[in-house]
Amino acid sequence: MTIKVGDKIPESAFTVMGEKGPEAMTTAALFSGKKVVLFAVPGAFTPACSEAHLPGFVVHVDEIKARGVDTVACMSVNDVFVMNAWGKASNAEHLQMLADGNGDFTAALGLELDGKAWGLGVRSQRFAMIVDDGVVSLLNIDEAAVDASSAEAILAAL
């Protein structure tokens, strides 16, 4: 079942790149007591993700945070090394880059995307959510283009 507004974020973990290498970050550490904008992409370095989705958040991260958001995080079903390299290549140092390497968090949300026809395996759907202290207050899922999950759409909702 797909997560919806009013639901609590499921317990899970991501991998992030720390100063000494890969580190685990739990959903509790990311969301508890904070207002978080989490957006997810089907794949790092893919065209729409690199040219349309991530850049909007890179440009608007300060404006989003100025509206009371503690963390803006980008997630993909990619490994931590890919997410780290993508963040560096995209000047996304003010965003939290989250690797959901095995897709466990994505599956717990019910937001998987079957990309096998394109050789991608199972990935995440393109979405953005606002999470207040671990509870989803907004969930925008895109069916095709970057629209409902864009930085501009999130700014309009804040």
C-alpha positions in Angstrom: 0.0 0.0 0.0 1.3 3.5 -0.9 2.0 5.9 2.0 -0.4 8.8 2.2 -0.8 12.2 3.9 -1.2 11.6 7.6 0.8 8.4 7.7 4.0 8.1 9.8 7.2 7.4 7.9 8.2 3.8 8.2 11.3 2.7 10.1 14.1 2.2 7.7 17.7 3.4 7.0 19.6 5.1 4.2 23.3 5.3 3.5 25.0 8.6 3.4 28.6 9.6 2.7 30.3 10.7 5.9 33.7 12.2 6.5 35.2 8.7 6.8 33.1 6.9 4.3 29.6 5.4 4.1 27.4 5.7 7.2 23.9 4.6 8.0 21.2 7.2 8.7 17.9 6.0 10.1 14.6 7.5 9.3 14.2 8.5 12.9 17.5 10.5 12.7 16.3 12.2 9.6 12.7 13.0 10.4 12.2 13.0 14.2 11.5 16.5 15.5 12.2 18.1 12.1 10.4 19.5 9.1 11.9 17.7 6.0 11.4 18.0 2.3 12.3 14.7 0.7 12.3 14.3 -3.0 13.0 11.1 -4.8 14.2 10.4 -8.3 14.3 7.2 -10.4 18.1 7.5 -10.9 21.1 9.7 -10.3 22.7 11.0 -13.4 19.6 10.2 -15.5 18.4 13.0 -17.9 15.2 14.3 -16.2 16.7 13.9 -12.8 19.9 15.7 -13.6 18.5 18.4 -15.9 15.1 19.2 -14.3 14.5 17.7 -10.9 17.7 18.1 -8.8 18.7 21.5 -10.2 15.4 23.1 -9.0 16.2 22.0 -5.4 19.8 23.2 -5.7 18.6 26.6 -6.8 15.8 26.9 -4.3 17.2 25.1 -1.2 17.8 28.3 0.8 14.3 29.6 0.0 12.8 26.3 1.0 14.7 26.3 4.3 13.7 29.9 4.9 10.1 28.7 5.1 10.8 26.5 8.2 12.3 23.4 6.6 15.2 21.9 8.5 16.5 19.5 5.8 16.0 19.1 2.1 16.9 15.6 1.0 17.3 13.9 -2.3 16.8 10.1 -2.4 17.4 7.5 -5.1 17.7 3.7 -5.3 21.4 4.0 -6.1 24.4 3.2 -4.0 26.0 5.8 -1.7 29.0 6.3 -4.0 26.8 7.2 -6.9 24.7 9.6 -4.8 27.8 11.2 -3.4 29.3 11.7 -6.9 26.0 13.0 -8.3 25.7 15.5 -5.4 29.2 16.8 -6.0 28.8 17.0 -9.8 25.5 18.9 -9.3 26.7 21.4 -6.6 24.2 19.9 -4.2 26.3 20.4 -1.1 23.3 22.0 0.7 21.1 19.0 0.2 21.2 15.7 2.0 21.9 13.0 -0.6 20.3 9.7 0.5 21.1 6.3 -0.9 18.3 3.7 -0.7 20.7 1.2 -2.3 18.4 -1.9 -2.0 15.2 0.0 -2.3 14.0 -1.0 1.2 12.7 2.5 2.1 11.1 2.9 -1.3 9.3 -0.4 -0.9 8.2 0.5 2.6 6.6 3.6 1.1 4.9 1.6 -1.6 6.5 3.9 -4.2 8.5 1.5 -6.4 8.9 2.0 -10.1 9.5 -1.1 -12.3 12.3 0.1 -14.6 13.3 -3.4 -15.8 12.2 -2.6 -19.4 15.0 0.1 -19.4 17.6 -2.0 -17.7 17.2 -0.1 -14.4 15.7 -2.8 -12.2 13.3 -1.6 -9.4 13.7 2.1 -8.6 11.7 4.8 -6.9 8.9 6.7 -8.5 9.5 10.4 -8.8 7.9 12.1 -5.8 8.3 14.8 -3.2 6.9 15.0 0.3 6.9 17.3 3.2 7.3 15.4 6.5 6.6 17.1 9.9 8.1 15.2 12.8 7.9 11.9 11.0 4.4 12.4 9.6 3.7 13.0 5.9 1.9 16.3 5.5 2.2 16.5 1.7 2.9 13.8 -1.0 3.2 14.7 -4.6 3.8 11.9 -7.1 4.7 12.5 -10.7 3.4 10.2 -13.4 5.7 11.4 -16.2 7.4 14.8 -16.3 8.9 16.7 -13.3 5.9 18.7 -12.2 4.1 18.0 -8.9 7.4 17.0 -7.3 9.4 20.0 -8.5 11.1 22.5 -6.1 8.6 25.1 -7.3 5.6 22.9 -6.5 7.0 22.3 -3.0 7.7 26.1 -2.5 4.1 26.8 -3.5 2.9 24.3 -0.9 5.0 25.6 2.0 
